[in-house]
Each structure stands twice: as structure tokens, then as C-alpha cells.
Amino acid sequence: MEDFAEIELVEALAREIHRRYAVERQTAGETVQENAAILPFEQLAPDIRRSNYDNAAHIPTKLKSDRLRLPTSSVGQNTGDPATHAKRN
């Protein structure tokens, strides 16, 4: 990771990836007893949380490789879908 803003971005993306997954699985009828991966982010097993971070950490790299960037002003704010903030250089 390049700087503090990117670390914050990865944290926010990891939490959002998890939130969306948990909502999707709960909407499908799954419970925490059936799927421990839908626990609140802070209660996830370390390997599951790490998986969310790994997925999130790769998003900025993909955006940079496609000449896209996320504005740092939205980092850490609950502004909805992070992908909607992508802008071309």
C-alpha cells in the first residue's frame, strides 16, 4: 500500500465487501449458525477478515492499471457504492 489514504480506502472497501456479502447471504436465508462468515466484521475469524482485506487491497491496483482512481476526499466516508466514485485520469 502506498500511503495512509490507501490504507483507509482498503479498510473501507474490506468492510463494504463483507457487508454486501453478509446482506446477500442473510437475504438468501442463511444464519450466523450456518455461516460464520456473515458475523459482524469485527467478529470474523482472522482468516475470513484477511480474505476481505486481500480482495479490497487489489481494487486500487486494478483501478490504477485501468487508469482510474478513487478520489481521496471520499475515503472513510459512508458514501454508498465505492465504485460510483471512480474517475478517469
C-alpha beads as a LAMMPS data file, in Angstrom:
LAMMPS data file: protein, C-alpha beads

89 atoms
88 bonds

1 atom types
1 bond types

-500.0 500.0 xlo xhi
-500.0 500.0 ylo yhi
-500.0 500.0 zlo zhi

Masses

1 110.0

Atoms # bond

1 1 1 0.000 0.000 0.000
2 1 1 1.267 3.390 -0.886
3 1 1 0.051 5.727 1.851
4 1 1 -2.358 6.289 4.720
5 1 1 -5.209 7.283 2.384
6 1 1 -4.856 3.975 0.552
7 1 1 -4.832 2.062 3.845
8 1 1 -8.059 3.816 4.848
9 1 1 -9.523 3.035 1.444
10 1 1 -8.668 -0.667 1.725
11 1 1 -10.208 -0.773 5.208
12 1 1 -13.425 0.838 3.965
13 1 1 -13.573 -1.431 0.914
14 1 1 -12.973 -4.576 3.002
15 1 1 -15.824 -3.652 5.317
16 1 1 -18.125 -2.884 2.392
17 1 1 -17.245 -6.135 0.612
18 1 1 -18.111 -8.005 3.793
19 1 1 -21.291 -6.003 4.442
20 1 1 -22.632 -6.717 0.967
21 1 1 -21.766 -10.409 1.226
22 1 1 -23.451 -10.713 4.630
23 1 1 -26.606 -8.936 3.438
24 1 1 -26.755 -11.120 0.322
25 1 1 -26.375 -14.336 2.320
26 1 1 -28.872 -13.243 5.001
27 1 1 -31.373 -12.270 2.302
28 1 1 -30.932 -15.785 0.933
29 1 1 -31.956 -17.105 4.335
30 1 1 -28.592 -18.038 5.824
31 1 1 -27.983 -17.551 9.538
32 1 1 -24.818 -16.990 11.554
33 1 1 -25.181 -20.529 12.870
34 1 1 -24.979 -21.824 9.293
35 1 1 -22.354 -19.414 8.013
36 1 1 -19.890 -17.772 10.416
37 1 1 -18.693 -15.547 7.551
38 1 1 -21.787 -13.357 7.974
39 1 1 -20.887 -12.303 11.515
40 1 1 -20.208 -8.570 12.007
41 1 1 -16.832 -7.632 10.523
42 1 1 -15.185 -7.166 13.927
43 1 1 -16.231 -10.696 14.975
44 1 1 -14.990 -12.506 11.861
45 1 1 -12.326 -15.164 12.174
46 1 1 -8.916 -13.730 11.239
47 1 1 -8.663 -15.764 8.019
48 1 1 -12.059 -14.549 6.792
49 1 1 -11.254 -10.923 7.664
50 1 1 -7.881 -11.305 5.888
51 1 1 -9.680 -12.533 2.784
52 1 1 -11.800 -9.373 2.744
53 1 1 -8.661 -7.227 3.120
54 1 1 -6.896 -9.137 0.351
55 1 1 -9.833 -8.620 -2.014
56 1 1 -10.095 -4.957 -1.108
57 1 1 -6.344 -4.338 -1.408
58 1 1 -6.383 -5.405 -5.022
59 1 1 -9.113 -2.933 -6.064
60 1 1 -6.874 0.197 -6.092
61 1 1 -4.298 -1.745 -8.135
62 1 1 -6.950 -2.697 -10.683
63 1 1 -8.194 0.877 -10.876
64 1 1 -4.677 2.221 -11.376
65 1 1 -3.963 -0.333 -14.073
66 1 1 -7.098 0.831 -15.891
67 1 1 -6.058 4.472 -15.455
68 1 1 -8.829 5.017 -12.947
69 1 1 -8.571 6.457 -9.476
70 1 1 -10.723 6.979 -6.432
71 1 1 -10.808 10.498 -5.022
72 1 1 -9.210 10.635 -1.567
73 1 1 -11.912 13.046 -0.352
74 1 1 -14.392 10.149 -0.147
75 1 1 -12.073 7.843 1.790
76 1 1 -13.575 6.846 5.106
77 1 1 -16.952 8.369 4.340
78 1 1 -20.045 6.238 4.011
79 1 1 -20.943 7.489 0.555
80 1 1 -22.537 4.358 -0.848
81 1 1 -21.000 2.242 -3.553
82 1 1 -17.248 2.987 -3.757
83 1 1 -17.251 2.098 -7.448
84 1 1 -19.516 5.051 -8.238
85 1 1 -16.729 7.404 -7.212
86 1 1 -14.234 6.151 -9.789
87 1 1 -12.980 8.840 -12.132
88 1 1 -10.752 8.663 -15.179
89 1 1 -7.406 10.496 -15.046

Bonds

1 1 1 2
2 1 2 3
3 1 3 4
4 1 4 5
5 1 5 6
6 1 6 7
7 1 7 8
8 1 8 9
9 1 9 10
10 1 10 11
11 1 11 12
12 1 12 13
13 1 13 14
14 1 14 15
15 1 15 16
16 1 16 17
17 1 17 18
18 1 18 19
19 1 19 20
20 1 20 21
21 1 21 22
22 1 22 23
23 1 23 24
24 1 24 25
25 1 25 26
26 1 26 27
27 1 27 28
28 1 28 29
29 1 29 30
30 1 30 31
31 1 31 32
32 1 32 33
33 1 33 34
34 1 34 35
35 1 35 36
36 1 36 37
37 1 37 38
38 1 38 39
39 1 39 40
40 1 40 41
41 1 41 42
42 1 42 43
43 1 43 44
44 1 44 45
45 1 45 46
46 1 46 47
47 1 47 48
48 1 48 49
49 1 49 50
50 1 50 51
51 1 51 52
52 1 52 53
53 1 53 54
54 1 54 55
55 1 55 56
56 1 56 57
57 1 57 58
58 1 58 59
59 1 59 60
60 1 60 61
61 1 61 62
62 1 62 63
63 1 63 64
64 1 64 65
65 1 65 66
66 1 66 67
67 1 67 68
68 1 68 69
69 1 69 70
70 1 70 71
71 1 71 72
72 1 72 73
73 1 73 74
74 1 74 75
75 1 75 76
76 1 76 77
77 1 77 78
78 1 78 79
79 1 79 80
80 1 80 81
81 1 81 82
82 1 82 83
83 1 83 84
84 1 84 85
85 1 85 86
86 1 86 87
87 1 87 88
88 1 88 89
